[in-house]
Amino acid sequence: MPKPDLDSAYALSGTDEARKFYKDWADDYDRSFAEARGYRSPAEVARVFRAATRDNEPVLDVGAGTGLIGQELASVEIDALDLSPEMLAVAGQKGVYRDLITADLTGPLDLPDAIYGGVVSAGTFTHGHVGPVCLPELLRITRPGAIFVCTVVPDVYDSAGFGSALARLVAQGRISPVRFHDFAIYDHADDGHADARGLIMEFHRI
């Protein structure tokens, strides 16, 4: 079986396929992907998050994977949520998360209303992964004023309907207008994704 890689991740289709894929990649993800490519998204999310808030509210890391954002926000009270229990097991070994939550973002979350003061995410809103269907549930479990700092791949922002979904939420008075931060996703990738750029979406729940 071919080793998991970025192109395979972008080609995923459906929850079951993603769960199997990340089960196979969990033990080697940090070395073969994050370190090998100089993956910058978690550090960029943490930078924007710190600049945007001084509150000491509990935060949910959505699509936390192996806990790369948690390592960047080790001083924050933070929980990790991911589809893959194997990825979460790696995250748990880093000792930075308060709780590890295995859940599917495409359905209802077994979490109480208004328990988080922030949501962070890196690499979840991308090709073959999660679309804007999860936004109402994430708003439900966050408090008024909660900050969202999440990456999205630019063409997925359009093709998956993030733009229209966020515009509706703004028009409904449920979130603030979205601020965008452009960044280079990789420091030293050497393939067709070497020059890839990402967007960080920053907004507040109203």
N, C-alpha and C positions, 0 to 999 in steps of 0.2 A: 504494500500500500504506500502511495507517495506520502512524503512528510507534509504535515500541514504548513501552509504558507499564506501570504497576504492575498494572492490571487485566488486561492481556494476559499479563503474566508469571504472575499467579495462575491463569490459565486454561490454562496449558501442560499438555500430555499426552504424556509419553514423551520419551526421550532425544533422538531425532532432531529433534523439534519444538523442544526447548529449545536444542539446538546451533545451529539456524538462527536462532532468535529472538535469542540473545545475539551471534551474528555480526553481526546488523543493528544491535544497540544499543551495541556495544562502544565505538565512537569518541565517542559522545555521552552515555554512561551517567553519568559523573561530573557533567557540567553539568546535564543534563535531569532527572536523578533525585536523586542524592546532594546536590548543592548546592541545587537548586531546592526540595527538600523539607526540608532540614536533617536528613538521615538520620543518626541517632544510634547505630545498632547497632554499627558498628565501634569507636567510641570507648568505648562501654559495655563491650564485650567486652574491650578492652584494659585498661580500668580494673579489672575484676574479675580478669583474668589477673594483672596486676601485684600486686594485693593478696593473691593466693592463693599466689604462688610467688616465691622469690628464686633459684631454680636457674638455672644458665646452660646449659640443655639445648636442643637443636634442637627447633623447633616446626613443625608443619604447619598451614597455613591452608587449611582445607577449603572448597571453593567460593569461592576467593579472589577471583574476578571481576577487577575492575580494580585490586585491591591496596589497598583502603581500610584494612583491618586492618594490613597491612604498614606503611603510613605511620604508623599509631599506635604500632607496635611496632618502629620502625626500628633500635633498639639491640639487638634480639633476633636470634639466628641462626634465620632463618625461611624455609621453603619455601612456595611457592604451588601448590595443586592446583585445577584447574578443568576442567570439561567443554569449555569454549570456548577454543580457541587464540587467537582474536581478543581476548577479554577478557584473557587472560594476556599477550598482547603489550603491551597498555596497562599492565598491572601491571609488566611488565619494564622499561618506560621510567622507572619511578619509582626504580629503583636500590636497592630495599630488600630484595629476595629473593635468597637464595643460589641457589635452583634453581626453575625453572618446570616443572610436571608436568601434562601434559594427560591426564586420566583420567576414567573414568565411575565414579562412586561406587556405582552399582547392581551392579557386578560386581567380580571380583577385582582388586586393585591390584598392579601390577608393582613392588613395593617389598619390601625385606627385612623380616624380623621385627624388632621391638623397636628401631627406629632413632630414634624421636622421644620426647622427654620431655614433649610437650604437643601438644594439638590445640585450635585456635581456629576459630570459624566464625561468620559473620554473614549472615543472609538465605538460607541454604541449606535449612534445615528449615522449609519454608513451603508454602503452597498451590502445587500444580503442580510441585513440585520433588522433593526427596529425602526418603524416609522412613527408619525405623530399620533397614532392611535393611543399611545400610552399617556399623552399629555393630560387628559381629564383626571385619570387616576393619580398622577403625580401632583396635580393641583389639590386633589381631595386630601391627600395625606400631609400637605404642607400648611403652615400657618399663614395668615395674612401678613404680607411683608416679606415672606420667604424669598430668598434669592435663588435663581437658577443660573448655573454656569455650565454649559454643555457644548461639546464640539459637534459639528456636523460637516460632512463632506459637501462642498458647494453644489455639485450637480445633484446630489441626493436631496438637498434642501428644496430644489425645484421639483425633481421628478417624483419624490415621495409625498409631496404636498405639505411640507413644513411651512412654506411661506403662506399659503392660504389658511392653514390651520391656526398659525400664530396670529395672522391678521384678524381672523374671526374672534379669537380670544381677546385681542386688544379691543375690537369693536364692542364686544360684550362687557367690557370693563372688568375682565377677570385677570388680566396681566398688564403690566406696563409695556410701552413700546420697547421693541427689542434693539439692543445695541450689539454690534458685531465687531469682533476682533479677528483680523486676518493673521495667520502665522504659517511658517513652514513646518510641516508635520515631522520631517526627518532631518537629522543632522548629517548623516553619512550613509544613506541608502545609495546603492549603486546599480539600480535596475530602472525599469520604466516608471517607477513611482518616486524616483529620487527628488524630483522637483515638486512633488505634491504639496498643495497648500490646503489648509483647513480654515474653518470659521468657528469661532466661539460665540455662541448665543448667550447674551446676558439680559435677564429680565427679572422682574419681581412679580410675585403673586399679589393681587390686590384684594 
